[in-house]
């Protein structure tokens, strides 16, 4: 039996499975998630006397209920009693990748961010202040290269420390005051039913405002259903009146505003984008005069 359980989460093609293989070696097997057709890779490693079970979650851009992969990853964070979620981020595409990070923070996941593919970020002229990003997110940020052992020891040490010192990541999110105020009002109604509080009430409120069908079904079984539905519709209508767009768009914009604030303080970009070698080759090949026939 593992002493610790961790999940690896991230967008597709960020090096998540490469890190899984690096951590677990041959100590792994692949099956399906219970009752699902989605593949599940499990493995384990030993560190500092701990047996650590590692689950490679499906690659996702979000934690909505729009695909079975998103549902599987979300259910793991909610139900599997994991100790740590390691969020692998492609440093060269950090803004896009942080959207998933923010959604896991909404869910209260105990996160360690593994900043991967740093060389590609450097090739684009990016300078990422990992310490500043960690300070702003309120979670550890470790620079790694998943296809080598760069940062591996620091990551293992950080995972162990995070498991022993969990952080409530929902408290670190900063959305606009109007949205924050109305999420809190909806939370208060949700919290009248203690049976709903196996996840953060703020997350349930956000999901209701995003028209999440799974959460709506959960609310249908609540003794406070009518109050919650009524308050949800009131908040949706109010946000529409204030922002001129639906509550889903309001929440997405708030997430991107939070990410923008993070990166203004932790990411430096060149004044003009630096062209990569592959982009240079593409430009030459497709040039009408210099290109090949």
C-alpha positions as CSV (number, residue, x, y, z in Angstrom):
1,X,0.0,0.0,0.0
2,X,1.4,3.4,-1.0
3,X,2.1,5.9,1.8
4,X,1.4,8.8,-0.6
5,X,-0.8,9.1,-3.7
6,X,-0.1,11.8,-6.4
7,X,-1.7,12.7,-9.7
8,X,0.1,14.2,-12.7
9,X,-2.1,16.7,-14.4
10,X,-1.6,19.1,-17.4
11,X,-2.5,20.0,-20.9
12,X,-1.7,17.6,-23.7
13,X,1.9,17.5,-24.9
14,X,3.5,19.2,-21.9
15,X,5.7,16.2,-21.0
16,X,3.4,14.8,-18.4
17,X,3.7,11.1,-19.5
18,X,7.5,11.7,-19.9
19,X,7.6,12.7,-16.3
20,X,5.5,9.7,-15.3
21,X,8.0,7.4,-17.0
22,X,10.9,9.2,-15.5
23,X,9.5,8.9,-12.0
24,X,8.2,5.3,-12.2
25,X,10.5,3.6,-14.6
26,X,9.2,0.0,-15.2
27,X,7.1,0.1,-12.0
28,X,3.9,0.9,-13.9
29,X,0.9,-0.7,-15.5
30,X,-1.9,0.6,-17.8
31,X,-5.6,-0.3,-17.5
32,X,-8.9,1.6,-17.7
33,X,-10.5,4.0,-15.2
34,X,-13.3,2.1,-13.4
35,X,-16.4,2.1,-15.5
36,X,-14.7,4.2,-18.2
37,X,-13.1,3.6,-21.5
38,X,-10.3,6.1,-20.8
39,X,-6.8,4.5,-20.2
40,X,-5.4,4.8,-16.7
41,X,-1.6,4.6,-16.1
42,X,-0.5,3.9,-12.6
43,X,3.0,3.5,-11.2
44,X,5.1,4.0,-8.1
45,X,8.4,5.0,-6.8
46,X,10.2,5.1,-3.4
47,X,11.6,8.3,-1.9
48,X,12.8,8.9,1.6
49,X,11.2,5.7,2.9
50,X,7.8,6.6,1.3
51,X,6.1,4.4,-1.3
52,X,4.5,6.9,-3.7
53,X,1.7,5.9,-6.0
54,X,1.6,7.9,-9.2
55,X,-1.4,8.3,-11.5
56,X,-1.0,9.8,-14.9
57,X,-4.2,11.8,-15.5
58,X,-5.6,12.4,-19.0
59,X,-4.3,15.5,-20.7
60,X,-6.8,18.3,-20.5
61,X,-7.1,22.0,-21.2
62,X,-9.9,22.5,-18.6
63,X,-11.9,20.8,-15.8
64,X,-15.3,21.1,-17.3
65,X,-17.8,18.3,-17.9
66,X,-17.4,18.5,-21.7
67,X,-15.4,15.3,-22.2
68,X,-14.9,12.0,-20.4
69,X,-11.2,12.9,-19.9
70,X,-12.1,16.1,-18.1
71,X,-14.6,14.3,-15.9
72,X,-12.1,11.6,-15.0
73,X,-9.4,14.1,-14.0
74,X,-11.9,16.2,-12.0
75,X,-13.3,13.1,-10.2
76,X,-9.8,12.0,-9.3
77,X,-9.1,15.4,-7.6
78,X,-12.5,15.3,-5.8
79,X,-12.9,11.7,-4.9
80,X,-9.5,9.9,-4.8
81,X,-8.1,11.4,-1.7
82,X,-4.8,12.2,-3.4
83,X,-2.0,13.9,-1.4
84,X,-0.6,16.1,-4.1
85,X,-1.5,17.0,-7.7
86,X,1.6,17.8,-9.7
87,X,0.6,20.2,-12.4
88,X,3.1,20.0,-15.4
89,X,3.3,23.2,-17.3
90,X,4.9,23.9,-20.7
91,X,7.0,27.0,-19.8
92,X,6.9,28.1,-23.5
93,X,3.1,28.2,-23.4
94,X,2.6,29.2,-19.8
95,X,-0.4,31.5,-20.2
96,X,-2.5,28.8,-21.9
97,X,-1.3,26.2,-19.4
98,X,-2.2,28.2,-16.3
99,X,-5.9,28.1,-17.2
100,X,-6.0,24.5,-16.0
101,X,-3.9,25.5,-13.0
102,X,-6.5,28.1,-12.0
103,X,-9.4,25.6,-12.3
104,X,-7.6,23.1,-10.1
105,X,-7.1,25.9,-7.5
106,X,-10.8,26.6,-7.6
107,X,-11.3,22.9,-6.7
108,X,-8.9,23.3,-3.8
109,X,-6.3,20.9,-5.1
110,X,-3.0,20.6,-3.2
111,X,-0.7,21.6,-6.0
112,X,2.9,21.5,-6.9
113,X,3.7,23.2,-10.2
114,X,6.4,21.5,-12.4
115,X,7.6,24.0,-14.9
116,X,8.8,21.9,-17.9
117,X,10.3,22.7,-21.3
118,X,12.2,25.7,-20.0
119,X,14.7,25.6,-22.8
120,X,11.9,26.2,-25.3
121,X,10.8,29.2,-23.2
122,X,14.3,30.6,-23.2
123,X,14.5,30.1,-27.0
124,X,11.4,32.3,-27.3
125,X,13.2,34.9,-25.1
126,X,11.0,34.3,-22.1
127,X,12.4,34.8,-18.6
128,X,10.2,33.2,-15.9
129,X,10.7,34.1,-12.2
130,X,9.7,30.8,-10.7
131,X,10.0,32.1,-7.1
132,X,7.7,35.0,-7.9
133,X,5.2,32.8,-9.6
134,X,5.3,30.5,-6.6
135,X,4.7,33.4,-4.2
136,X,1.7,34.7,-6.2
137,X,0.1,31.3,-6.6
138,X,0.8,30.2,-3.1
139,X,2.1,26.8,-4.2
140,X,5.6,25.5,-4.9
141,X,7.0,25.9,-8.4
142,X,9.8,23.7,-9.5
143,X,11.8,24.0,-12.8
144,X,12.3,20.6,-14.4
145,X,13.2,18.9,-17.7
146,X,11.0,15.8,-17.8
147,X,13.1,14.0,-20.4
148,X,16.2,14.3,-18.2
149,X,16.8,14.4,-14.5
150,X,17.1,18.2,-14.3
151,X,15.1,19.3,-11.2
152,X,14.0,15.8,-10.4
153,X,15.4,15.6,-6.9
154,X,14.0,19.0,-6.1
155,X,10.6,17.9,-7.4
156,X,10.6,14.7,-5.3
157,X,11.5,16.7,-2.2
158,X,8.9,19.3,-2.9
159,X,6.1,16.7,-3.4
160,X,7.0,15.1,-0.1
161,X,6.9,18.5,1.7
162,X,3.6,19.5,0.0
163,X,2.0,16.2,1.1
164,X,2.9,17.0,4.7
165,X,1.9,20.6,4.4
166,X,-1.3,20.9,2.3
167,X,-2.4,24.4,1.1
168,X,-5.9,25.6,0.5
169,X,-5.4,27.0,-3.0
170,X,-8.9,28.5,-3.3
171,X,-7.8,31.3,-0.9
172,X,-5.2,32.5,-3.4
173,X,-7.5,33.2,-6.3
174,X,-8.3,36.9,-6.9
175,X,-11.3,37.6,-9.1
176,X,-13.0,41.0,-9.6
177,X,-15.0,42.2,-6.7
178,X,-18.4,42.1,-8.4
179,X,-17.9,38.4,-9.3
180,X,-16.4,37.5,-6.0
181,X,-19.3,39.1,-4.1
182,X,-22.0,37.2,-6.0
183,X,-20.1,33.9,-5.8
184,X,-20.1,34.4,-2.0
185,X,-23.8,35.1,-2.0
186,X,-24.4,31.8,-3.9
187,X,-22.0,30.0,-1.6
188,X,-24.1,31.0,1.4
189,X,-27.2,29.3,0.0
190,X,-25.2,26.2,-1.1
191,X,-23.7,25.9,2.4
192,X,-27.3,25.5,3.9
193,X,-27.0,21.8,2.7
194,X,-24.0,20.3,4.5
195,X,-24.2,17.2,2.3
196,X,-22.9,19.3,-0.6
197,X,-19.7,20.4,1.2
198,X,-17.4,17.5,0.2
199,X,-15.9,20.0,-2.2
200,X,-15.5,23.8,-1.8
201,X,-18.8,25.6,-1.9
202,X,-17.1,28.3,-4.0
203,X,-16.3,25.7,-6.7
204,X,-19.9,24.5,-6.7
205,X,-21.1,28.1,-7.2
206,X,-18.7,28.6,-10.1
207,X,-19.8,25.4,-11.8
208,X,-23.4,26.3,-11.4
209,X,-22.7,29.7,-13.1
210,X,-20.9,27.7,-15.9
211,X,-24.0,25.5,-16.4
212,X,-22.1,22.4,-15.4
213,X,-24.6,19.5,-16.0
214,X,-23.0,17.1,-13.4
215,X,-23.1,19.7,-10.7
216,X,-26.7,20.6,-11.7
217,X,-27.6,17.0,-11.2
218,X,-25.9,17.0,-7.8
219,X,-28.0,20.0,-6.8
220,X,-31.2,18.2,-8.0
221,X,-30.7,15.8,-5.1
222,X,-30.3,18.5,-2.5
223,X,-32.9,19.4,0.1
224,X,-32.1,23.1,-0.7
225,X,-32.5,22.6,-4.4
226,X,-35.1,25.3,-5.0
227,X,-33.2,28.0,-3.0
228,X,-30.0,27.2,-4.8
229,X,-31.6,27.2,-8.3
230,X,-33.3,30.5,-7.6
231,X,-30.2,32.1,-6.3
232,X,-28.1,30.8,-9.3
233,X,-30.6,32.3,-11.7
234,X,-30.6,35.6,-9.8
235,X,-26.8,35.8,-9.9
236,X,-26.6,34.9,-13.6
237,X,-29.1,37.6,-14.5
238,X,-27.3,40.2,-12.4
239,X,-23.9,39.4,-14.0
240,X,-25.4,39.6,-17.4
241,X,-26.8,43.0,-16.6
242,X,-23.4,44.2,-15.2
243,X,-21.0,42.7,-17.8
244,X,-23.3,42.3,-20.8
245,X,-22.3,38.7,-21.3
246,X,-23.2,35.3,-19.9
247,X,-21.8,34.1,-16.5
248,X,-19.6,31.5,-18.3
249,X,-17.8,34.2,-20.2
250,X,-17.6,36.4,-17.0
251,X,-15.9,33.6,-15.2
252,X,-13.5,32.8,-18.0
253,X,-12.5,36.4,-18.3
254,X,-11.9,36.6,-14.5
255,X,-9.6,33.6,-14.8
256,X,-7.6,35.1,-17.7
257,X,-7.4,38.4,-15.8
258,X,-5.9,36.6,-12.8
259,X,-3.4,34.8,-15.1
260,X,-2.5,38.1,-16.7
261,X,-1.8,39.6,-13.3
262,X,0.4,36.6,-12.4
263,X,2.4,36.9,-15.6
264,X,2.9,40.7,-15.4
265,X,4.9,40.1,-12.3
266,X,6.6,36.8,-13.1
267,X,7.2,36.7,-16.9
268,X,9.4,38.9,-19.0
269,X,9.0,38.6,-22.8
270,X,11.1,40.2,-25.6
271,X,9.8,43.3,-27.2
272,X,9.5,41.4,-30.5
273,X,8.9,37.6,-30.7
274,X,12.0,35.6,-31.3
275,X,11.6,33.2,-34.3
276,X,12.5,29.6,-33.5
277,X,14.6,27.5,-35.9
278,X,11.6,25.5,-37.1
279,X,9.7,28.8,-37.8
280,X,12.7,30.1,-39.8
281,X,12.7,26.9,-41.8
282,X,9.0,27.1,-42.4
283,X,9.3,30.7,-43.5
284,X,12.1,29.9,-46.0
285,X,10.4,26.8,-47.4
286,X,7.1,28.6,-47.9
287,X,8.8,31.7,-49.4
288,X,7.6,32.1,-53.0
289,X,11.1,33.2,-54.2
290,X,13.5,31.3,-51.8
291,X,11.4,28.2,-51.2
292,X,11.7,24.9,-52.8
293,X,9.3,24.0,-55.6
